[in-house]
Amino acid sequence: MRGGTVAVVGGSIAGCAIATAAARAGADEVVVLERTQGRLQDRGVGLCVHDERAVELGASGALPEGIAAHRLERRRWIVRDGAGEPGGRVIWEQPFPFHSYHWGLLWRGLRESVPDSVVYRQGETVTGVEAAGTGGAEVRLADGSAERYDLVVGADGYRSVVRAALCPESRPHYAGYVCWRGNFDAARLAELGSGADSVPEAVTTVCFPGGTCVVYRIPGPDGPRVNWVLYAPPPRDGQLRFDDPTSFPPGGLTAELARHLAALLDREFPPYWGRALALTDPADVFVQPIYDLETPRTAAGRLLLAGDAASVVRPHNTSGAAKALQDATAFAEGWRGADSVEELLLAYDTARGPAGRELVALARRLGRAQVEQTPAWSAMSGPEMTAWWQSQLAGAASIGGQAMPR
Ligand SMILES: Cc1cc2nc3c(=O)[nH]c(=O)nc-3n(C[C@H](O)[C@H](O)[C@H](O)COP(=O)(O)OP(=O)(O)OC[C@H]3O[C@@H](n4cnc5c(N)ncnc54)[C@H](O)[C@@H]3O)c2cc1C
């Protein structure tokens, strides 16, 4: 396919990758419309990408070279030990072939690789999208103006405006629990003295009744940081509502949720890990309700969805960034093989629709097993943990996303 105008709504991980793919593929004009005014990198938290996905995405050009990453090799599952071992007791270890990234540094690497021909406009909030009579799609902006493009890509995250136009029936579904996440300077671990062997190459998963907490190192702009994500239900008698994605501001840590977190750390965590998480500056603790969402279609008319706009996968699967970059790879491949926008959209939906739905289903199983219906962790043997893990995968090769078909 040659030429054409493309608007990408959202300029985060998926948006930068898709804009790059469209420009490299030969679109005449690519515009990114990002509502954020300031620096997106201020959102910095950790995420991981499976090593095999990183190799594939490096080869396709979707993951630029040279972005700081920290190698992780093993994952230890630990419980608070009745005998009082400060670091807890390891109940299972498994391979964990991932690299961890700092969100802001990953975004910066993707943003810097967006070709100069792409116009990246910040402070542009898209309020709606609809088919244009002339065969394209029209984007409406917050200032009341409208712009027409041959193709509009929704890379606008879990509350996507473009998805509302393409799949009005699909709405994020609240999983019934939230995550608290935070990060702090890894050098501060020295304040705790000894008590646990916080091996930098290992991910630690603290297991407790009704939840889990994943802790790992990430690179940071000023040196290594410790990143953690704790999944558990919110206070039962609390006043907060999470059932609708608009009911809770992203990131909001209320006094009630801060107290609940402190009580959880005190009651359920091995002392070392409770004290480690308490090193986090309260300004660096965020709360996020966990949602999932699958869409019946990822492209139709002149609209296409990528990243979290196309499917919201519970984070247990550690696949969100890789999936967004795979979407951009599929977009580029679809463009190369298509003679028209219609052919591009069909090829993209055929490749990415089922992949997204499978990820959502796998992450739901992971969430059920690791938060909603946790086993009696302390009684689990190694072989029982292995069988428990395999039952979550249910035939999938691993977490972290699947290889793209060649
Ligand atoms: C706790 C947690 C842990 C995670 N851990 C991992 C992990 O380990 N590994 C992993 O791969 N992934 C992880 N993820 C997921 C990953 O961060 C996302 O899936 C990935 O970044 C894809 O994001 P995106 O670009 O599609 O959407 P987003 O990053 O949400 O970006 C959407 C963009 O669109 C903009 N926007 C929204 N609406 C509009 C509008 N109307 N007009 C204009 N702009 C708009 C927003 O400002 C934003 O910049 C995790 C997520 C969470 C919450």
The ligand as an ORCA input file, in Angstrom:
! r2SCAN-3c Opt
* xyz 0 1
  C       0.680     -2.269     37.292
  C       1.017     -2.527     35.879
  C       2.105     -3.317     35.592
  C       2.419     -3.592     34.272
  N       3.485     -4.383     34.043
  C       3.802     -4.668     32.779
  C       4.918     -5.505     32.498
  O       5.607     -5.997     33.391
  N       5.204     -5.757     31.209
  C       4.461     -5.207     30.201
  O       4.794     -5.456     29.060
  N       3.403     -4.418     30.428
  C       3.043     -4.129     31.688
  N       1.972     -3.344     31.905
  C       1.137     -2.848     30.769
  C       1.790     -1.789     29.899
  O       2.234     -0.711     30.673
  C       0.806     -1.327     28.810
  O       0.070     -2.429     28.366
  C       1.597     -0.774     27.626
  O       2.370      0.308     28.078
  C       0.730     -0.331     26.433
  O       0.206      0.926     26.674
  P      -0.526      1.796     25.560
  O       0.459      2.646     24.839
  O      -1.418      0.953     24.747
  O      -1.496      2.673     26.455
  P      -1.151      3.842     27.512
  O       0.241      3.735     28.028
  O      -2.259      3.852     28.494
  O      -1.195      5.136     26.620
  C      -2.364      5.743     26.128
  C      -1.997      7.153     25.717
  O      -3.113      7.744     25.081
  C      -3.305      9.042     25.605
  N      -4.734      9.320     25.478
  C      -5.742      8.670     26.096
  N      -6.934      9.164     25.715
  C      -6.657     10.166     24.818
  C      -7.485     11.039     24.080
  N      -8.824     11.008     24.180
  N      -6.899     11.939     23.250
  C      -5.532     11.980     23.139
  N      -4.698     11.154     23.848
  C      -5.268     10.252     24.664
  C      -2.827      8.956     27.037
  O      -2.478     10.224     27.577
  C      -1.635      8.024     26.901
  O      -0.438      8.708     26.632
  C       1.615     -3.055     33.208
  C       0.532     -2.246     33.493
  C       0.223     -1.995     34.806
  C      -0.970     -1.143     35.094
*
